[in-house]
Amino acid sequence: MLRPQTITWLLHRCSIVKALRPGLSLHAAVFKTGMESDVYVSNHVLNMYAKCGDIAPARKMFDEMSGRNIVSWSALISGYEQAGEYSIALDLFSELWVVTNEYIYSSAVSACANLMALPQGQQIHAQALKVGYASISFVSNSLVSMYMKCGNCSDALSVHECMPEPNLVSYNALIKGFLENKQPEKGFAVFKLMQQRGLVPDRFSFAGALAICADLDNLLAGMVFHCQAIKHNLDSNDFVGNVIVAIYSRFNLVEEAEKGFRVIEERDLVSWNTLITACSHCADYAKGLRVFKQMTSEYGLRPDDFTFASVLAACAGLASIQHGKQTHAHLTRTRPCQDVEVGNALVSMYAKCGSIKYAYNIFNKMARHNLVSWNTIIAGFATHGLGERAVEIFEQMREIGVKPDSITFVGLLMACSHGGLVDWGISIFNSMKKTYGITPDVEHFSCLIDMLGRAGRLSEAEEYMRKSPFEHDPIVLGSLLSACRLHGDITIGEYVARHLLKLESVSTSCYVLLSSLYASDEMWGDAAKARKMLNGSGLKKEPGHSLVEVNGSFEKFTVGNFSHSRIEEIKYTLRTLCCPVGEVFLDIT
């Protein structure tokens, strides 16, 4: 016959490993033997359900208990907090009639953090101070996290400094909190202070520090932390390894990102998704698709919505409608109820692959739209030169009460530019600040200048540029210079070029556009001078290239490169097709 000590020990083990099924059997044994009247045994049953995330039977157990003690309340409040039922956890906390313990305070503070309920959290903090529990480490750690989540960094720091012996958890909470509150430099300072006080960073410490490096665009610091993670044997941990992959991809170092991925010992779905996203971010879309194939074929992992969104982005980057349709078909078979982000990715993929009709059909069939959905279809119509359709979609969006953002207006201005709807575009641009409270940024001004330039209204474009805060921005100036070259306006073109050439960040395009502008007016001497200036600048123009899909693989053709192993075969085929092979030849690299 099972004794209470044995059954409680077994229930405790079920709680630790979250083994619900054996726990159910043990509860049945408790009920059968009449041990439910023992509050000690009942608390273990209650705690088992709560820790396994099955909160309904935990509450039923609590309600039916003839006698409850502080452990009963603590287990239930903690269970609701861990199950994401934060409001119920706080309601139970307010109903407490017994003396509260430190575990209940910690759970209540965590619930306040997740609800962003700062005033309530401050009240609980005051109570914890009054009874002397605020200095206990896990209560203090919960308070630090709560204040950070609520954006009150100074109070979080004060709680940390009042701790008798700050531990790794509290330092990690500060690092993460400063990152989330856009104070990454302070996060760095906390990491250094933690090490100075003799604490050894763990996986959470390094993940936070590496994320700060990405936020600050500080590759060198990221590499230093990567080295430290290797020294502590943490680079192979999936939690740290995923951040390492992400940070290298941020700096377009896809090979380093892949190396970081290969080191991870237990790669989960997040790891694979991170690498696929990294490949897309670094514009190595073909590699992203190969990684996806390896993940599903060799390792048998089942992709989720995030995976499919990333794969569809890779298909869009390659403009490969074949791969896109295959992915869509797989989605239709395996995931009939698709997430809104997957729907957005499908719309984007079809639009970028040249099939705006398919994109619009997907958009119409989506069960739910968010702002990204509307922005995506507007941008799709814009790139296909269907300005009027983009404006129609914008009007539909407004009618149902969806508030546009900055990206919406970039798409609209592009649509008006490509569709020749200049007056519409000017009206939309002027409405941004006046009607929607959105201050135009450099992208909006660049689209406006491009739109006016395409229409030959160069004087208006110049006037808008002079009035804007981006008069000396290379993107805006480049848009106007391109328009001057298109319409052969030497006067404005020379003025814009002079401003562009004074900028440190000038690219080769400025010299090329200026040379073409002079050449269009048969000013050959000035055109030659512009080319000579380019040669003397030390800048090099990136060679043009194109991608060709052959039997599901992608070949990159680059101007002026003859190094391909099958170059003679390619030349022979071109001759057969009556295509002359001149000095400038496209070769596969």
N, C-alpha and C positions, 0 to 999 in steps of 0.2 A: 504494500500500500504506500502511495506517495505521501511523504511528510511535507508540511508547509515549507520547511527549509529547502527541501529538494526542488519543489515546484517553483518557488520564488527564484531560486538560482537559475533554473531553466528558462523562466520568463525573462529574467535579466539578460541572459545570453541571446534570446530571441530579439530583445530590444536593441542590443548592440549591433547584431548583424542584420537587423530588419527582416527577420524571418517570420512573415505573417502566418503562413500556413501551419507550421508547428505551434505557433502561438495560439492559433484557434483551437487546436487539439488540447493544448494545456488549459485554456479557458474552459473547455468542455469538461475536463477532469476536475477543475476547481468547482464548477457548478454541480457536477455529479457527486462530489465528496462533501458538499456543503461548506466549503472553505470561503465562500464569498462574504460571509459575515466577519471574517478576519480582515480588518482594515489594512493590515500589512500586505496580505496576499492580494486584496482587491486593488491596492495601489500599483502593484507590479503588473496586474492585468491591464489596468488603465494606461500605465506608462508604456507597455508593450504596444498597444494599439496606437498611441500617440506617436511613438518613435517610428512605427511602420507607416505613418502617414494616413492611417484609417481613422479619422477623427470622429466620425459619427458614432461607432460603437464605444469609443473612449468617452464621449459625452454621455451616452446612455448608461455606461458603467458608473460614471460620476453621479448622475442624477439618481440612480437606484441605490447608491451606497447609504446604508443606515447611519454610518458614522464617517465623517471626513476629517482629515487633519491637514496640516500645512503641505505635506507631501502630495496629497490629492490635488489641491489647488495648483501647486507648482507644476505637476505633470500635465494637467489639462491646459493651463495657460501657455506653457512651453509648447505643447502640442499644437494649439491653435496658431501660435506665432510661427512655428516651423512649417505649418500647412498653408501659410499665407493668409490666414484669417485674422488679420491684425486688429481690426475693429472689435471683433468678438473677444480677442485676448485682452484688450484694454477694458472692455465692459466687465469681464470677469475680475480683472484687477480692481476695478472700482467697487465691486460687490464684496470684496474680501472682508471678513469679520474676524479672521484670525491674524495673529502677528505675522507679518510678511517676512520672507527670508531673502537672501541675496540672489538666489536663482530666479525668483519671481521678479525682482527688480530688474535683473538683466534681461529677461524676456520682455517685460513691459517697455523698457527703454528701446530694445530692438524693434518692437512693434511701432513705437513712435517714429523711429528712424525711417521705417518703410512707408509710413503714412505721411512723412514730412510734417509731423505734428510737433513743431518746436515748442509752443507754449505748454502743451501737456507733458512733453519730455522734460522741460525745465521744472515743472511741478514735481515730477517723479524724482528728478535729481535732488530737489530740495528735501523731499522726504527721506531719500537715501542718505543724505548728509546728516539729517537729524538723528537717524537711528544708527549711524556709523557704518553703513554698508558701502558708501560711495568710494571708499579707499580700497575695497576688495578688487583684485585685479580684473576679473571678468566683468564686474559691474562698471569699473572705470573704462575698460576697453569698449563696452557697449555705449557708454556715454561719449567717448571720443568719436566712434563711428556715427552716432546719432547727430552730434553737432556738425560733423563734416558733411553728412548727407543733407543737412538743412542749411548748408552754406555758412555756418557760423564757425569759421576756422579759429578765431581767437579764443573762443570758449573751449574748443577741442584741445587746443594747445595748453590752456590753463589746467584742464583736467589732467592731461598727461604730466605736466610739471608738478602737480600735487600728489602724484602717485608715489608711494614709498619706494617701490622698486619697479620702474617701467620695464615691461617685458617685450619680447619680439612682436607679439600680437598688437600691442599699442603703437609701436613704431610703424608697423606695416599699415595700420589704420590711418596714421598720419600721412604716410607716403601716398597711399591711395587717395586719401581725402584731398591733399594739396593738388594732386593731378586732376581730380574731378572738378576742383574749384579754380582751375586755370592759374595755379600758382606753382608751376613745375620746379622753379628754382628752389623754393622752400622744401619741396620733396627731396631734391638732391641733398640739401643741407641736413635733413633728418636722416637720410641714408648714411651720410658720412659720420654724423653724431653717433648713430647706433653702432657703427664699427669702432669708433673711438672709445666707446664705453665697454668694448669687449664682447658685444653680442655678435654671433655668427649669423649672417643673412640666410634666410631660407628661400624656398621657391616663390613665396608671395613677395618677399623683399625684392628679389631680382626681377620678377615680372613687373612690379611697379616701377622700378628704376629704369628698366628697358623701355617701358611705355612712355616714361618721361622723356627719354632720349628721342623717341619718335615724335613726341609733341613739340620738342624744341628744335627739331631737324638737326640734331647733333649726332652725326654718324660716329665721330671719333669717340665720344663718351659711350655710345652704344657698344662699340667694339671693345672698349675697356671693360664694361660690365659683362660682355660676353666672355671675355677671358677669365674674369673672376668667377663666373658661373661654371666654366670648365674646371677651374681650380677646385671648386667645391663639389664637383661631380653632379651638377644640377642642369647642365645643358641637355642631358639626355632625358630629363623629366619633361613630360608632354606639356605641362602647364607653362614652364619656362621656354621650352623649345618652340612652342607655337608663337610666342611673342618674338623670339629671335628671328623666326621666318618672316613675321610681319614687319619687323623693323628694317631688315635688309631689303624687302620688297618696296618699302617706302622710298628707299634711295635707289631704286631700279637695279639692284644687284641680285638678279635672279639666280645666278650660280651660287652665290653665298647663301641665299635663302634655301636653295635646294640642299646644300651641304648641311645646313642647320636642321632641315627636315629629316635627312637620312640618319642623323645622329640619335634622333628620338627613339627610345627603346620600345615604347608601347604607343604606337600611333593610333589615335582614335579618329573618329570622323571629323572632329574639329581640326586636327592636324592636316588631314588631306584637303579639307575645304580651304584652310589657310594657304596651302601651297598653290592650289588652283587659282585662288584669288590673287596670290602674289604673281603668278605667271601672267594673268590678265593685266594687272597693274603695270607690269614691266613690258607690256605689249608683246609678250611671247605667247600668243594665243594658241599656237599649234602645240607647244609644250603643255599648256593647260589641259588641252583635250587628251594628250597622251597620258598625263597624270590621272585624269578621270577614268580612262580606259583601264589603266593599271589598278586603280583603286577597286573598280567593280569586277574586272575579270580575274586578276591574280589574287587579290586579297578578299574578294567576296563581300565587301562592305556595301551596305544599302544606302544610296544617296538620300539626302533630305532636301527640303525646299531650298536651303541655302546653297547646297551643291548645284542643284539645277539652275538656280539664278546665276551662279558663277560660270557654269558651262555655257549657258545661253549668251552670257556676256562675251565669252571667248568666241563663240560662233559669230556674234555680231562684229567683233573686232576683225575677224578674218573675212567677213562678208560671205560666209559659207552657208548658203541656204540649205545645202544638202545635209550638213551636220545639224543645222538648226531644226530641220524637219524631222530628222531621226530622233533628236532629243524630245521634240514636241510629241511625236508618236509614242515614245516610251513613257512620257508623262501621262498621256491620255490613257494608256493601258494600266499603269500602275498607281497613278494618283489622280483620280477623277475630280476630287475636291482640292483644287490648287490654292495655295496661299496667294494673297494679292501681290506680293513681291515677285513671285514666279510669273504671274500674269503680266506684270510690268516688264519683266525681262523678255517675255515672248513678244510683246508689242514692240519693244526696242529692237529685238533681233530681226524681226520681219521688216521693220522700217529701214534698218541699216543694210539689210540684204536686198533692198530694192522692191520689196513687195508690200507697199503701203495698204493695198486692199486687204491682205491677210492680217496686217497689223490692226487695221480698224475693226475687222471682224472679231479678232480676239478681244479687243477693247470693249466692244459691245456685249460680248458674251460673259465678261467678268462679272461675278456675283457682287463684288464690291470694288469701289474705286477709292484711292486716296489721292492726295495732291500729286504724288509722283506719277500716278497713272495719267492724270490730265496733262501734266508737263511733258510726259513721254510722247503722247499722241500728238500734242501740239508741235513738239520738236520734229516728229516724224513727218507731219504735213509740211513743216517749214523746209526740211531738207529736200523734199520732193517738189518744191516750188508751188505748193498748193496753199497759197497765202489765205485765200478766202475761206477755205475749209478750216484752217487753223483759227481764224477769227471767229468762225461759227462755233467751234468747240469751246473757245474762250467764253462766248456769250452763254452757251449751255451751262458751263461751269459756274458762271456768275449767277444764273437763274436759280440753281439749286443751292446757292449759299456757300460754295467752296471759295475760300479766300485765297487769291493768288499770292505767290511769293516772288522773290527776285528772279528765280530760275524761269518762272512762267513768262516773265517779260523778256528774257533773253530769247526764248523760243518764239514769242510773238513778233519781236523786232526782226529776227532772222526770217520769219515767214513773210513779213511785209517787204523785207529787202529782196528775197528771192522771187517773190510774187509781184514785185513792182507796185505795191500798195503804199506809196510814199506818204500820202496825206494821212492815211489810216495809221501808219507807223509813227508819224509825228504826234498825232493825237494820243496814241497809246503811250508814247514816251512822256508826253506832258502830263498824262493822268497818273503816272506812277506815284509821284510825291503828293500831288494835290488830292487825289481820290483814295489812294491806298496807303499812303504814308511810307512808301518805299523809296529811299534815296538812290538814284541811279549810280551804279559803279562803273568801273572802266569797261566791263563787258557790254553794258548797255550803250555807253557812248560809242564804243567801237562799232556795234551793230548799227547805230544811228548814222554814223559817218559813212559806213559801208553802204547803207541804204541810199543816202543822199548822193553818194559818189557814183553808184551804179546808175542812178537816174540822171547823172550829169549836172546835178545841182551843187556844184563844187563850192560856190561862194557861200551858200547856206551851210554846207558842211564845215567850211573853214570858220564861219561865224560861231557855230555851235562849239567847235573845238576850242576857240579862243575864250569862250565864256565858261567852259568846263574846268573843273579842278584837275583834269588830266591832260592839259595842254601839252605837256612835255612827256607824256607816256608813249613809249615806243610802239605799243599796239595800236593806239588811236592814230598816231602819226603815220604808221605803216599803212593803215586802212585808207587814209586820205591820199598818200603817195601812190598807192595802187590804183585808186580811182583817177588820179591825175594822169598816170601812164595810160589807163584805158581810154581816156578822152583827149589825151594829148595836150593837157594844160601845162605849159612850161612854167608860167609865172608862179602859180600856186605850188607846183611840183618842186621848183627850186627852193622856195621858201620852206616847205616842209622838209625837204632833204637836208637843208642846212641845219635845221633843229635836230633832225635824227642823227646826223653825223657827230653832233656835239655830245651825244649820250654815250656813256661807257658800255651800256648793254646792247649797242647796235649789232645787228647781224649782217650776214652777206646779202640778204634780200634788199636792203636799202641801196647798196651799190648797183645791184642787178636791175632794180626798178628804175633807178635814175638813168642808168645807161640805156635801158629800153625806151625811156621817155625821150631822151635826146635823139635816139635812133629813129623813133616814130616821126620826128620832125626833120629828119635828115641832117641833124647836127652831129656829123660823124666825129669831128674833133672832140667835142664835149663828151660824146659817148665813149670814145677811147680813153679820155682822161678819167672817167668814172671807173672804167675797167682797170686802169692803171692804179687808181686809188685802192681798189679792192685787192689787187695783187700786193700792194705795199702795206696793207692793213694787217697781214698775217692771218686773216680769217680764211677758213676753207669751207666751201659749200659742200654740204652733205650730198653724196650722189643719189640720184633718184632710183627708186626700185619699185617693183610690182610683185605681187604674189599670184601664183597660178596653182590651182588645185588639180592634182593628178592622182586618180585612184584613191582618193581620200587623204592623200598627203599633200603638203604645201611646199612648193619650191619658190625660193626668193630670187628674182632676177634683178641684178644691180648693174648700173651703167658702168661700162669700161672695165669690167673684170672678166678675164679670159681663163681663169684658173680651174674651171669645172672639168672633172675627169672625162666627161662625155662631150666636150666642146666640139670635136670634129663631127660627131653624129648629129649634134644640134645644127651645125652649119650646113651639113648635107641636107637635112630635112628642110631647112629654110630655102636652100637653092631649089629643091624639088618643088616647093610651093611658090617658086618664082619671087622670093623675097630677097633682095640684094643685101649682102652682108657688108656694111661699110666700116669705117674706122671706129665709129661709136657703136658698140655692140652690147646687147643685154645678155649677161651671163648669170648662170645659177650659182649662188654662193650658199 
